[in-house]
Structures are given as C-alpha cells and as structure tokens.
C-alpha cells in the first residue's frame, strides 16, 4: 500500500473573508466572498463521466462498478430533484481535460497531471468546484491521488466507493460535517467502508437543497447563558424518537440555524461545539466557528409533516474541560445488531467517576474504563436494533457533558454469499442467476463482472428473501469474478472467484453472403473472441472445410457446400461456447463470380470513364463496387452503370471516387461475390475553370456584414473569459 496511515482532510480556498448571509439548511459549500451556498441550477441531470483508464491498482473493472455504486447511492435518495447522470459515451470517457467546463470527470490521477498531488501530498482525493458569484455550480470533478495511495474494492487500500461517495457529496454542494458518522465526515481510513452509504443527515440535506416536495424544518438560534450573545458555528443536531441522530447543521454569524428536509415526528434537539474531532480547519473559509460552550440538550420538538417550527432560543452554558473524540479515532464506530463490539474513544477530561451513555437506551455499554485522555467500552446491541447513527454522551462527576454526534453506527451483520447458480456463463449475459447466502436485505446491490445490479430497478436484481437474490446477467468481462453483495449500510459479503464469464465468440458479419452449392467459397468471418483452441465453424449445422484463424476478430473459412437454400445460420465454436449469426448465408446453384483483370487499370477519380472487367461467371452481375471493405464487402464507390458483354466480361462506367489504389468487387443477384484486391487505381481529379465560394451557416443565421459577426464573436469571448475568471475560484476538497 502506498499510504495507509490516518490522514486528515482540509477544505482549501484562497479567500478567508466572511459575510453574513441568510440561514441555510445543512452544512453547505459556500462562496468564500459573499457566503452564497453552492448549488446546481439544473439538478435533474448533473452529468458525470467515469474516465476510461480507471485505477491502475484495479485490474478487473470493479473500480468502475465502485464509482457507479457511489453514484447510485446519491441517486437513491427519495423526494429530491437532483440526479447524477453518467455519460458513458466512449469519446467522453477517454477525456482527461477535467478542468474544462462541460464535463465533470471522475478520474484517477496517477502522475499528478492535475497539479493537486505533488510528491508527499497527504490528499487522498480532491473535488475542485467551479462556481458563479450567485452560488450556481458551473462544474466539478472528482480526482483520486493514485500516485501516492493505493485504491481498491476488496480491502487492499482506500475503498473506492467509500471515497467516491464522500467526494460526490462535495460535487453536489455539501461541505464537511460535524456529524461524525456521516459520509461527509472529513476523515478517511482504509479500514472503514461505512461511508459508502449515506447517513440520514445527508438524505435530509438533499431534500432541503433540491426539494421535490413538502418537508418539515426546525429553526431557531443559539445564545450564551452568560451574556445573551449569539454563537456562530455551533452545531445543532436532532435525534428521532428511537435515539437515531438524523440531522445536523451549524449556526450562522447571528447564531441562527435551520434543519430542513425532515419528516414529521418528534425530535430531541441539542447544541454541541465543534471542538473535536471536527474543527474549523475542516470547513470552508466562509465559516466562523466558536467552541467555548458546553453541549446542551434543549428538549423535544414535535413536527407535523411538512411543518416548520421555530424553537426560539437555545441557551448554552459556559465551556467545560471535558470533551469526547479525536481525529485519530476511526469513525463511525460500527456496532452490529445482535453482537457486542469493543471500542476506544479519545478525548480530554475522561477520568474515573465520569459516565458514558448513548442516545438509544436499549443498547448497553459494558466494561467502561477511563484513562484520562481515553475511554474504552463494549457496546451490546439487541438483535433487532434498527440501523442508524447514535450519539455518545460523556458526563463528568460534576455534571458537565459533551456529545459526540452520530459516532456509533448500527449495522446488520455482513451478508454472506455462499454459492451462485450457475457459477459460469457466457460474457454476453442474458441468463438467470441465483445467489444464495444469508443477511440479504431490501435495497442491496450485487457487483458481478464489473456490473452493479441494484435491487428493484430495471436490469438490476431482486432480493427475493434474506437468503436469495435473483438477477439476469448482463454482458460481463471474461474470466473469474468475485460475487459481492453490498448491504444498504455499505457492509458487504463476498464470494471470491465465485463466477466465471466465458469469452464466448460472437459473429458480427460474414462476407460474401452467398456461395456456390458445390462448396469451396472463401468466407471472411468478423467478430470477437475467436480462440484457436476447439475452433469449428458450422453453416446450417454442417461442419465446414478448412478454418484459418487470423486473429481473435477474424477467420477465413472454406465452405463445404450444400443444397441451395437459406438463409442459414453460421456458428463459430470454441472451448468457451458457440457464437452465432442467424440467417446470414445462402447456397446458390450458380458458380461464384471472379475477377481476373481490369483494362485500363487506371481512371480519373472524377468518374465517367468506361473500363472493361474480365473474369468468370459474370453473366448475372448486379453491382460493381470499387474500394469496398475486404472483410465485409461494405462501403466503397458503386459503379453507376454496368453492361454485361458475356459470361466473362463487363463494361463498367467508373464512379466519382478518392484517388488511390482500390479493390474491385463484383456481386451477383444471389449475393455471391468475387473481389480483386488492389486491382485498380484512381488518379487525382483536377477540375477545369476557376474557384468558387460558399457561406457557412451557424444555427441557421448568416454572419452580419461589415464584420458584425466577428465583433459579436469577440464580445462573447471576452464575456466568457470574464465570467470564467469570476467563476473559477477553486474549492479544493481533499481527503488527506
């Protein structure tokens, strides 16, 4: 592993000013000059492109599947208008010019071509965001530091889906959060994969920013008890009736807060300082953070669906010496339903006589031991405990408290993948698969052969029972593949090399399309995965004559002959299976035509000249084509007129063509063909007379006279350049 030690993120920007702004829901990326929150103006279709090279640490295509899994995670949030749409145009995927507007790339930077990852860089990944002064996002890209760190999909480095899900949150406009268990928490470690899934905080954030319906909200302000002054940058969070932490935000410079995108229900609200493990250094420069106060529980708030409630002023006490959590801890702390897990949390003032509790009293904290700057404990989770995030609360002997927001995450046990039936199939897909195991839950995803199958979506999978998942295989990458079931919480079960995709041959074209009944016609078969071993070709079920293997994409075949009939299916068989092309060939009574010469052998590319073609069996020729593709018979320049002079001779008028050497193809009415490779040449055509002119129309409008079009273009370029200077302030979100 290139780098696996515990690293810190930082949000970097060149501007440090702070301007008071309207209260916004959730911790948002904000314009560093005027504080405007960043957002996509057309959220219904935010395009992203997965760069084709992928990670050089991953060879089986699972890196692309992991990135698509991260995209699917954000797209899985309901009641929101925002949607990430992958552009899988091969031309776009080949691009590496991430800094250009109009493309939002997800790219592994293996050699610091971006300039963000110099030698010794601690950044694991970064999301540059381009934006306008009103907060509209012009573009954003996710860049992985492939030169300094190892990335993986199976535990061998930083988890690609975990990191990508976090970075896509920035792309959508979210800043880091003090919600310790959330995906937008600003620290990463190779041993943690739970950021693959979103906390309810992030779900509520999307609903608040890109609302598709009516949601509830809680607002208010935070003030000091000592003097009534407002607190800026205080974290305000709420828990639901089950003790699950569901939302958190920071107060503005006036101490005001807004928690939006909520469902109806009863919540417990509290204020907490960002004293550790998240600090002002993890946030954008537009934030002011004050931490010199005590964590304070305000009380319960009841929300009707779609309602907005102002709780008034939340009063907090003076600062205390006790605090919980450090950035060297690996959050969230996973607690598995029905199991006991051991944990350690660092902090200050964690002395004997203190008490530790969590926000769900049905969980038991056992074996609590205090070490002044650290506390160790076990968490016993009931078997049917609902997934979600919980707070830890520490209280000193004198009653001082500190809250660590959402630091525990309850998950189900890892799903187990026991076997797959069938355990092999052709890479063309289309066959049903059944995965058998345990712990399969609704909303699970299957990763197989670099493809992500989502539960309940078209072309996805179906969780039939907690022991069974069914799907129809899509085309996959040939070879052995792990079968991975990823739970909605992000934990996974994996059957290594559990399935094998065969490189089954596929036949895409045959030329010529017909041959003589007596056999001996030379065919060219074009396709994929033609292997030498076990090679056989059948036409209409009959084994053919000699087969010459040219490459994995091309075969030469000599037909064995047959009764005039058709159309007939051609099959190519290798050890991996059989590829077919249906109704592609016929046998005919007539002999195959052939071409032996052309006179004269040169004509002008301007066309219109008469030449003679000689050969055999030319009395039924319907088409003569120059420079046709030798493998398919397609393309080229058809002769405008043909006169049959006899069984062995044709008179042909040459077409307008391109200068150079050309093949000569003759084709009969039956589809039988003869071809003379490099049998003719077209010379350059030089037209007589002077030149001419033409007008290029742009969007149906001609350029104006007297240089008006040029002036208009120059003005546009200047405007665009000025806009880009304003817009291209960089928000760099590194995982460090």
C-alpha positions in Angstrom: 0.0 0.0 0.0 1.4 3.4 -1.0 -0.2 5.1 2.0 -2.5 3.8 4.7 -1.9 5.9 7.8 -4.7 8.0 9.3 -4.9 11.2 7.3 -6.8 14.5 7.6 -8.9 16.3 5.1 -8.9 20.1 4.6 -11.1 22.4 2.6 -8.8 24.8 0.9 -9.6 28.1 -0.8 -7.7 31.3 -1.3 -10.2 33.6 0.3 -10.8 33.9 4.0 -13.4 36.6 4.3 -16.8 36.0 5.9 -20.0 37.7 5.1 -23.3 37.4 7.0 -25.8 35.5 4.9 -29.3 34.1 5.1 -29.7 31.0 7.2 -29.3 27.9 5.0 -30.2 24.3 5.8 -27.3 21.9 6.4 -23.6 22.4 6.1 -23.1 23.7 2.6 -20.2 24.7 0.4 -20.3 28.5 0.2 -18.9 31.2 -1.9 -15.8 32.4 0.1 -16.5 36.1 -0.7 -20.3 36.5 -0.2 -21.3 33.3 1.6 -23.8 32.2 -1.0 -24.4 28.5 -0.8 -23.4 26.5 -3.9 -26.0 24.5 -5.9 -26.8 23.1 -9.3 -29.2 25.3 -11.2 -30.5 22.3 -13.2 -30.2 19.4 -10.7 -32.4 17.0 -12.6 -29.4 16.0 -14.8 -26.0 16.6 -13.3 -23.7 14.8 -15.7 -20.7 12.8 -14.6 -18.1 10.9 -16.6 -16.1 7.9 -15.3 -12.7 8.3 -17.0 -11.9 5.1 -19.0 -8.4 4.4 -17.6 -9.7 3.9 -14.1 -7.3 3.0 -11.2 -4.0 1.3 -12.0 -4.5 -0.6 -8.8 -7.6 -2.5 -10.0 -7.5 -4.8 -13.0 -10.9 -6.4 -13.0 -13.2 -3.4 -13.8 -14.5 -3.3 -10.2 -13.3 0.2 -9.9 -15.9 1.4 -12.4 -18.5 -0.6 -10.5 -17.5 1.1 -7.3 -17.8 4.5 -8.8 -21.2 3.6 -10.2 -22.2 2.3 -6.8 -21.3 5.7 -5.3 -23.4 7.5 -8.0 -26.3 5.1 -7.2 -26.1 5.8 -3.5 -26.8 9.5 -4.0 -29.4 8.8 -6.7 -31.2 6.5 -4.2 -32.4 9.4 -2.0 -36.1 9.9 -2.5 -38.1 13.1 -2.6 -35.4 15.2 -4.2 -34.9 16.6 -7.7 -31.2 16.1 -8.0 -29.9 13.2 -10.0 -26.4 12.3 -11.2 -26.4 11.0 -14.8 -23.5 9.1 -16.1 -22.4 9.9 -19.6 -20.9 6.7 -20.9 -20.0 8.0 -24.4 -16.6 6.3 -25.1 -15.3 9.6 -26.5 -16.2 11.4 -23.3 -14.7 8.6 -21.2 -11.4 8.9 -22.9 -11.1 12.6 -22.0 -8.7 13.7 -19.3 -9.2 17.5 -19.5 -11.1 17.6 -16.2 -10.6 21.4 -15.8 -12.7 22.2 -18.9 -16.3 23.3 -18.5 -19.0 20.9 -19.8 -17.5 17.7 -18.4 -17.5 16.5 -14.7 -14.9 13.8 -14.6 -14.2 11.1 -12.0 -10.5 10.4 -12.7 -7.6 8.6 -11.0 -4.6 10.9 -11.3 -1.7 8.5 -11.3 1.1 11.1 -12.1 -0.1 14.4 -10.7 -1.1 15.7 -14.1 -3.7 17.8 -12.2 -1.1 19.5 -10.1 -3.1 18.9 -6.9 -1.0 15.9 -5.7 2.8 16.8 -5.5 5.2 14.3 -4.0 4.4 13.9 -0.3 0.8 15.1 -0.7 -1.5 13.9 2.1 -4.6 14.4 -0.1 -6.3 11.0 -0.9 -8.8 12.7 -3.2 -10.0 16.2 -4.1 -13.1 17.8 -5.7 -12.4 21.1 -7.5 -15.7 23.0 -7.7 -16.2 25.9 -10.2 -19.0 28.3 -9.4 -20.5 31.7 -10.1 -21.0 34.6 -7.6 -24.6 33.7 -7.0 -23.6 30.2 -6.0 -24.5 28.3 -9.2 -22.1 25.5 -9.8 -20.5 25.6 -13.2 -18.7 22.3 -12.9 -16.9 19.9 -10.5 -14.6 16.9 -10.8 -13.5 14.1 -8.5 -9.8 13.4 -8.6 -8.1 10.5 -6.8 -4.5 10.7 -5.8 -3.4 7.5 -7.5 0.2 8.4 -7.4 0.5 8.4 -3.6 -2.1 6.0 -2.4 -3.5 2.5 -3.2 -7.2 2.2 -4.0 -9.2 -1.0 -4.0 -12.6 -2.6 -4.0 -11.7 -5.5 -1.8 -9.9 -4.1 1.3 -6.4 -3.7 -0.2 -6.3 0.1 0.1 -8.6 3.1 0.3 -12.1 1.9 -0.6 -13.0 3.5 -3.9 -16.8 3.5 -3.3 -16.3 4.9 0.2 -14.1 7.8 -1.0 -16.2 8.4 -4.1 -19.4 8.7 -2.2 -17.9 11.4 0.0 -16.4 13.3 -2.9 -19.7 13.3 -4.9 -21.3 14.9 -1.8 -19.0 17.9 -2.4 -19.8 17.8 -6.1 -23.5 18.2 -5.1 -22.7 21.2 -2.9 -22.1 19.8 0.6 -19.3 20.8 2.9 -17.8 18.6 5.6 -19.9 17.9 8.6 -19.6 17.5 12.4 -21.9 14.6 12.1 -19.1 12.1 13.0 -20.7 9.0 11.4 -21.8 10.7 8.2 -20.4 10.3 4.7 -19.3 13.9 4.7 -17.2 13.4 7.9 -13.8 14.8 6.9 -11.5 11.8 7.6 -10.9 8.5 5.9 -9.1 5.3 6.6 -8.7 2.1 4.5 -10.3 0.0 7.2 -13.6 2.0 7.0 -16.2 1.4 4.3 -19.4 2.7 6.0 -19.2 6.0 4.1 -20.4 4.0 1.1 -23.9 4.6 2.5 -25.4 7.9 3.4 -26.4 9.0 6.9 -30.0 10.3 7.3 -28.3 13.7 7.7 -27.1 13.6 4.1 -30.5 12.4 2.9 -32.2 15.3 4.6 -29.6 17.7 3.2 -30.5 16.7 -0.4 -34.2 17.1 0.3 -33.6 20.5 1.8 -31.4 21.8 -1.1 -33.1 20.1 -4.0 -36.6 19.6 -2.7 -39.1 17.6 -4.7 -42.0 18.0 -2.2 -43.0 19.4 1.1 -40.7 18.5 4.0 -40.6 19.7 7.6 -37.9 22.0 9.2 -36.8 23.3 12.6 -35.2 26.7 13.1 -34.0 28.8 16.0 -30.9 30.4 17.4 -28.2 29.7 19.9 -27.1 32.2 22.6 -24.8 32.1 25.6 -26.5 32.0 29.0 -23.8 34.3 30.5 -24.5 37.4 28.3 -27.1 36.5 25.7 -24.6 36.9 22.8 -25.2 34.7 19.7 -22.9 31.7 19.0 -21.5 31.3 15.5 -20.6 27.9 14.1 -22.3 25.9 16.9 -23.5 22.5 15.8 -27.2 21.9 16.3 -28.5 18.4 15.8 -31.6 16.4 16.3 -32.4 12.7 17.2 -35.6 10.9 16.4 -37.7 9.0 18.9 -35.5 5.9 18.7 -32.4 7.9 19.6 -31.0 7.9 16.0 -29.2 11.1 15.0 -30.9 12.3 11.8 -29.7 15.9 11.1 -27.1 18.4 12.0 -26.2 22.0 10.9 -24.1 25.0 12.0 -25.3 28.3 13.2 -24.5 31.4 11.1 -22.8 34.6 12.5 -26.1 35.7 14.1 -26.4 32.3 15.9 -29.3 31.2 13.7 -29.8 27.7 12.4 -32.1 25.8 10.1 -32.6 22.0 9.9 -34.5 21.2 6.7 -35.7 18.2 4.7 -37.1 16.5 7.8 -40.0 14.0 8.1 -42.8 14.6 10.6 -42.2 13.2 14.1 -40.8 14.0 17.5 -37.2 15.0 17.8 -34.8 15.9 20.6 -32.6 18.9 19.8 -29.2 19.9 21.2 -26.3 22.2 20.6 -22.7 21.0 20.6 -19.3 22.6 20.0 -17.1 21.5 17.1 -14.2 21.1 19.4 -13.1 17.6 18.2 -12.8 15.6 16.1 -14.1 18.1 13.5 -12.9 21.7 13.7 -13.0 25.0 11.7 -9.9 23.7 9.7 -12.2 21.1 8.1 -14.6 23.7 6.8 -14.6 26.3 4.1 -13.2 29.8 4.8 -16.6 31.3 4.9 -17.4 29.7 8.3 -16.9 31.3 11.7 -16.7 28.6 14.4 -17.0 29.2 18.2 -16.4 26.3 20.5 -16.2 27.8 24.0 -19.5 26.5 25.4 -21.0 23.3 26.8 -23.0 20.7 24.9 -26.6 21.4 25.8 -29.8 19.4 25.3 -32.6 21.9 24.5 -35.6 19.5 24.6 -38.2 17.8 22.4 -39.8 19.2 19.2 -42.8 17.8 17.5 -43.2 18.3 13.8 -46.3 17.7 11.7 -45.5 16.5 8.1 -44.4 19.5 6.1 -44.5 21.9 9.0 -41.9 24.5 10.0 -41.3 25.0 13.7 -39.2 27.8 15.3 -37.9 26.7 18.7 -36.8 30.1 19.7 -33.5 30.5 21.6 -31.4 27.6 22.6 -29.4 28.7 25.7 -26.0 27.1 26.3 -23.7 27.2 29.3 -20.0 28.1 29.7 -17.2 26.0 28.3 -16.2 22.8 30.1 -13.0 20.8 30.4 -14.4 17.5 29.2 -14.7 16.5 25.5 -15.0 13.3 23.5 -13.5 12.3 20.2 -10.3 12.9 18.3 -9.5 12.8 14.6 -7.2 9.8 15.3 -10.3 7.7 16.1 -11.8 5.8 13.1 -15.4 6.9 12.8 -18.1 5.7 12.6 -17.7 3.0 15.3 -19.5 0.0 13.9 -21.9 -1.8 16.2 -23.5 -4.9 14.7 -27.1 -5.9 15.6 -27.2 -8.9 17.9 -23.5 -8.6 18.8 -21.1 -7.0 21.2 -18.2 -4.9 19.9 -15.3 -3.2 21.7 -14.3 0.4 21.1 -12.0 3.1 22.2 -12.6 6.9 22.1 -10.0 9.6 22.8 -10.7 13.0 24.3 -9.9 15.1 27.4 -11.1 15.0 31.0 -12.1 11.4 30.6 -11.4 10.5 34.2 -12.7 7.8 36.6 -16.0 9.0 38.1 -17.3 10.1 34.6 -20.2 8.3 33.0 -20.8 7.2 29.4 -24.1 6.7 27.7 -25.6 6.5 24.2 -28.7 8.1 22.7 -30.5 4.7 22.4 -31.0 3.3 26.0 -31.8 -0.2 24.6 -28.0 -0.5 23.9 -25.8 -1.5 26.8 -22.4 0.0 27.3 -20.3 -2.5 29.2 -16.7 -2.7 30.6 -16.3 1.1 30.6 -12.8 2.0 31.6 -11.3 5.5 31.9 -7.7 6.6 31.1 -7.9 10.4 31.4 -7.5 11.0 27.7 -9.3 7.8 26.5 -12.2 5.6 27.4 -12.7 2.0 26.3 -16.1 0.2 26.3 -18.1 -2.5 24.8 -21.5 -2.0 23.0 -24.2 -4.7 23.3 -26.7 -4.3 20.5 -30.1 -6.1 20.6 -30.7 -8.5 17.8 -33.4 -6.5 16.1 -32.0 -3.0 16.6 -32.8 -0.7 13.7 -29.8 0.6 11.7 -28.7 4.2 12.1 -26.4 6.5 13.9 -26.3 7.2 17.7 -24.6 9.8 19.9 -22.2 9.1 22.7 -22.6 11.3 25.8 -19.9 11.7 28.4 -20.7 13.3 31.8 -18.1 14.4 34.3 -18.5 13.9 38.1 -19.7 17.5 38.4 -22.4 17.1 35.7 -20.5 18.7 32.8 -21.3 16.9 29.5 -20.0 16.6 25.9 -21.8 14.9 23.0 -20.1 13.1 20.1 -22.7 13.4 17.3 -23.6 10.3 15.4 -20.4 8.5 16.2 -21.9 5.0 16.6 -23.4 3.3 13.6 -25.6 0.2 14.0 -25.5 -2.1 11.0 -26.7 -5.6 10.3 -24.1 -8.4 10.2 -22.2 -8.7 7.0 -24.2 -10.6 4.3 -22.8 -14.0 3.5 -22.5 -15.2 -0.1 -22.4 -19.0 -0.1 -22.8 -20.0 -3.7 -24.1 -18.9 -7.1 -26.1 -21.0 -9.6 -25.0 -21.3 -12.3 -21.4 -20.4 -11.4 -20.4 -19.8 -15.0 -21.8 -18.4 -18.2 -21.0 -16.6 -21.4 -19.9 -13.0 -21.4 -22.9 -12.0 -23.5 -25.1 -12.3 -20.5 -28.8 -12.9 -20.7 -29.1 -15.9 -18.4 -30.7 -16.0 -14.9 -28.5 -16.2 -11.8 -29.5 -17.1 -8.2 -27.3 -16.0 -5.3 -27.7 -18.0 -2.1 -26.5 -16.9 1.3 -27.7 -15.0 4.3 -28.3 -11.5 5.5 -29.7 -10.1 2.2 -31.8 -7.0 2.8 -34.0 -4.9 0.6 -32.0 -2.3 -1.2 -28.9 -4.5 -1.5 -26.7 -4.2 -4.6 -24.8 -7.0 -6.4 -21.5 -6.4 -8.1 -20.6 -9.1 -10.7 -18.1 -8.8 -13.5 -17.7 -5.0 -13.1 -21.5 -4.5 -13.3 -23.7 -3.1 -10.4 -27.2 -4.6 -10.0 -29.5 -2.6 -7.8 -32.4 -4.2 -6.0 -35.7 -3.3 -7.5 -34.6 -1.3 -10.5 -34.8 -2.3 -14.2 -31.9 -4.6 -15.3 -31.0 -4.9 -11.6 -31.5 -7.6 -9.0 -34.3 -8.8 -6.8 -33.9 -9.6 -3.1 -36.4 -12.5 -3.0 -35.6 -13.5 0.6 -32.9 -12.9 3.2 -31.2 -16.0 1.7 -31.9 -15.4 -2.0 -31.1 -12.8 -4.7 -32.1 -13.3 -8.3 -30.9 -11.4 -11.4 -30.4 -11.7 -15.1 -26.7 -11.4 -16.0 -25.7 -8.5 -18.2 -22.6 -8.8 -20.5 -19.5 -9.0 -18.4 -15.7 -9.1 -18.5 -14.4 -12.6 -19.4 -12.7 -14.5 -16.6 -13.2 -15.2 -12.9 -15.2 -12.6 -11.0 -16.0 -12.1 -7.3 -19.7 -12.1 -6.4 -20.3 -9.2 -4.0 -23.5 -8.4 -2.2 -23.4 -4.9 -0.7 -25.9 -4.1 2.1 -27.6 -0.6 2.1 -25.4 0.2 5.1 -22.3 -0.3 3.0 -21.1 -3.6 4.5 -20.6 -6.5 2.2 -20.4 -10.2 1.7 -18.0 -11.6 -1.0 -17.6 -14.9 -2.7 -14.1 -14.7 -4.2 -13.9 -16.0 -7.8 -17.5 -17.2 -7.4 -18.4 -16.8 -11.0 -16.6 -17.3 -14.4 -17.6 -15.4 -17.5 -16.6 -17.3 -20.7 -15.2 -15.4 -23.6 -17.9 -16.8 -25.9 -17.3 -16.0 -29.5 -19.6 -13.6 -31.3 -20.1 -13.3 -35.1 -20.8 -9.9 -36.4 -20.5 -10.2 -40.1 -19.9 -12.7 -42.9 -18.7 -12.0 -46.5 -19.8 -12.9 -49.1 -23.4 -13.5 -48.2 -23.8 -16.5 -50.6 -21.7 -19.2 -52.1 -21.8 -22.0 -54.7 -23.6 -25.2 -53.8 -20.6 -27.3 -54.6 -18.6 -25.6 -51.9 -15.2 -24.0 -52.0 -16.4 -20.4 -51.4 -13.9 -18.4 -49.3 -15.7 -16.6 -46.5 -14.4 -13.9 -44.1 -16.0 -14.1 -40.6 -15.6 -11.0 -38.4 -16.5 -10.9 -34.7 -14.9 -11.3 -31.2 -13.3 -13.9 -29.0 -12.3 -16.3 -31.8 -9.8 -18.6 -30.0 -7.6 -21.1 -31.6 -8.5 -24.0 -29.3 -11.6 -26.0 -30.1 -12.3 -23.9 -33.2 -15.0 -25.1 -35.5 -17.4 -23.4 -37.9 -20.8 -24.8 -38.9 -23.2 -23.5 -41.6 -26.8 -24.7 -41.3 -25.5 -27.2 -38.7 -22.9 -28.7 -41.1 -19.2 -28.6 -40.2 -17.3 -26.7 -42.8 -14.0 -27.2 -44.6 -10.6 -25.6 -43.6 -10.8 -22.8 -41.0 -7.9 -20.4 -40.9 -7.5 -18.5 -37.6 -6.3 -15.0 -38.5 -6.9 -13.2 -35.1 -9.4 -13.1 -32.3 -11.5 -10.9 -34.5 -11.2 -12.7 -37.9 -11.4 -16.1 -39.5 -11.1 -17.4 -43.1 -13.4 -20.3 -43.9 -13.8 -22.5 -47.0 -17.4 -23.7 -47.4 -18.2 -27.4 -47.6 -21.2 -26.8 -49.9 -24.8 -27.8 -49.5 -28.3 -27.8 -51.1 -29.3 -24.4 -52.4 -31.4 -22.9 -49.6 -31.3 -20.4 -46.9 -30.9 -18.2 -45.2 -28.6 -20.4 -43.0 -27.2 -19.7 -39.5 -23.4 -19.7 -39.1 -22.0 -20.9 -35.8 -18.4 -20.4 -34.5 -17.4 -22.7 -31.7 -14.5 -22.5 -29.3 -13.9 -24.2 -26.0 -15.8 -21.4 -24.3 -19.0 -21.8 -26.2 -20.8 -21.0 -29.5 -21.4 -17.7 -31.2 -24.0 -17.5 -34.0 -25.1 -15.1 -36.7 -28.6 -16.0 -37.8 -29.8 -16.1 -41.4 -26.5 -14.8 -42.7 -25.6 -17.1 -45.6 -27.2 -18.9 -48.6 -26.1 -21.6 -51.1 -26.8 -20.9 -54.7 -27.0 -23.0 -57.9 -24.6 -20.7 -59.9 -20.9 -20.7 -59.6 -19.1 -17.9 -57.7 -18.1 -15.0 -59.9 -14.4 -14.0 -60.1 -12.4 -11.0 -61.4 -9.0 -11.6 -63.1 -8.3 -8.2 -64.6 -9.4 -4.6 -65.5 -8.5 -2.6 -68.6 -7.4 0.1 -68.5 -6.2 -0.3 -64.9 -6.3 3.5 -64.1 -9.1 6.1 -64.4 -9.7 9.6 -63.1 -11.3 9.9 -59.6 -13.7 12.3 -61.3 -15.6 9.3 -62.7 -17.4 8.8 -66.0 -14.8 6.8 -67.9 -15.5 3.3 -69.4 -13.4 0.3 -68.4 -13.6 -3.4 -69.0 -13.6 -6.1 -66.3 -12.8 -9.7 -67.2 -13.2 -12.8 -65.2 -15.5 -15.8 -64.9 -19.2 -16.3 -64.3 -20.0 -12.6 -64.7 -23.3 -13.0 -66.6 -25.5 -12.3 -63.5 -23.6 -9.4 -62.0 -25.8 -6.7 -60.5 -23.3 -4.5 -58.8 -19.6 -3.4 -59.2 -18.0 -1.6 -56.3 -14.6 -0.1 -56.1 -12.6 0.1 -52.8 -15.2 -1.9 -50.8 -14.1 -3.3 -47.4 -12.3 -6.6 -48.0 -13.7 -8.1 -44.8 -17.4 -7.1 -45.1 -17.9 -6.1 -48.7 -19.4 -2.8 -47.4 -18.6 0.7 -48.3 -16.7 1.8 -51.4 -17.8 3.5 -54.6 -20.5 1.8 -56.7 -20.3 1.9 -60.5 -23.2 4.0 -61.9 -23.7 1.7 -64.9 -22.9 -1.9 -65.8 -23.2 -3.7 -69.1 -22.8 -7.5 -69.3 -20.8 -8.3 -72.5 -20.7 -12.0 -71.9 -20.2 -14.6 -69.2 -16.6 -13.4 -68.7 -16.7 -9.7 -69.5 -18.3 -6.5 -68.2 -18.3 -2.9 -69.4 -18.4 -0.5 -66.5 -18.6 3.3 -66.0 -16.3 4.4 -63.3 -17.8 6.3 -60.3 -16.6 9.5 -58.6 -14.1 8.2 -56.1 -11.0 9.0 -54.0 -7.6 8.9 -55.6 -5.6 5.8 -54.8 -5.4 2.0 -55.2 -8.8 0.3 -55.0 -10.2 -3.2 -54.9 -12.8 -4.3 -57.5 -15.9 -6.2 -56.2 -18.5 -7.8 -58.4 -21.7 -9.1 -56.9 -24.5 -11.2 -58.4 -28.2 -11.1 -57.7 -27.8 -14.1 -55.3 -25.3 -12.3 -53.2 -22.3 -14.3 -54.5 -19.2 -12.1 -54.8 -15.8 -12.0 -56.4 -13.1 -9.5 -55.5 -9.8 -8.5 -57.0 -7.7 -6.9 -54.3 -5.8 -3.8 -55.4 -6.9 -4.4 -58.9 -7.5 -0.8 -60.0 -6.2 2.8 -59.4 -8.0 6.2 -59.3 -5.8 9.1 -60.3 -6.2 12.7 -58.9 -9.1 14.6 -60.5 -8.2 18.3 -61.4 -11.4 20.3 -62.3 -11.2 22.9 -65.1 -12.1 26.6 -64.5 -11.7 28.9 -61.5 -12.6 28.5 -57.9 -15.8 29.4 -56.0 -17.1 30.4 -52.6 -19.6 29.3 -50.0 -21.3 30.5 -46.9 -21.2 28.6 -43.6 -24.5 28.9 -41.7 -24.4 28.8 -37.9 -27.7 27.9 -36.2 -29.4 28.9 -39.4 -28.2 32.5 -39.3 -25.6 34.1 -41.6 -22.8 36.3 -40.2 -23.7 40.0 -40.4 -22.0 42.3 -42.9 -19.1 44.7 -42.2 -17.5 42.4 -39.7 -20.6 42.3 -37.4 -20.2 38.5 -37.0 -16.6 38.8 -36.0 -17.3 41.7 -33.5 -20.1 39.7 -31.9 -17.9 36.7 -31.5 -15.1 38.7 -30.0 -17.5 40.3 -27.4 -18.8 36.8 -26.5 -15.3 35.5 -26.0 -14.5 38.5 -23.7 -17.6 37.9 -21.7 -16.9 34.2 -21.3 -13.3 34.9 -20.2 -14.5 37.4 -17.6 -17.2 35.0 -16.4 -14.7 32.2 -16.0 -12.3 34.5 -14.0 -15.2 35.1 -11.6 -16.4 31.6 -11.6 -13.2 29.6 -11.4 -12.5 30.1 -7.7 -11.4 26.7 -6.5 -12.9 24.9 -3.7 -10.5 22.0 -3.2 -11.9 19.2 -1.0 -9.0 16.9 -0.3 -9.2 13.7 1.7 -5.9 14.0 3.5 
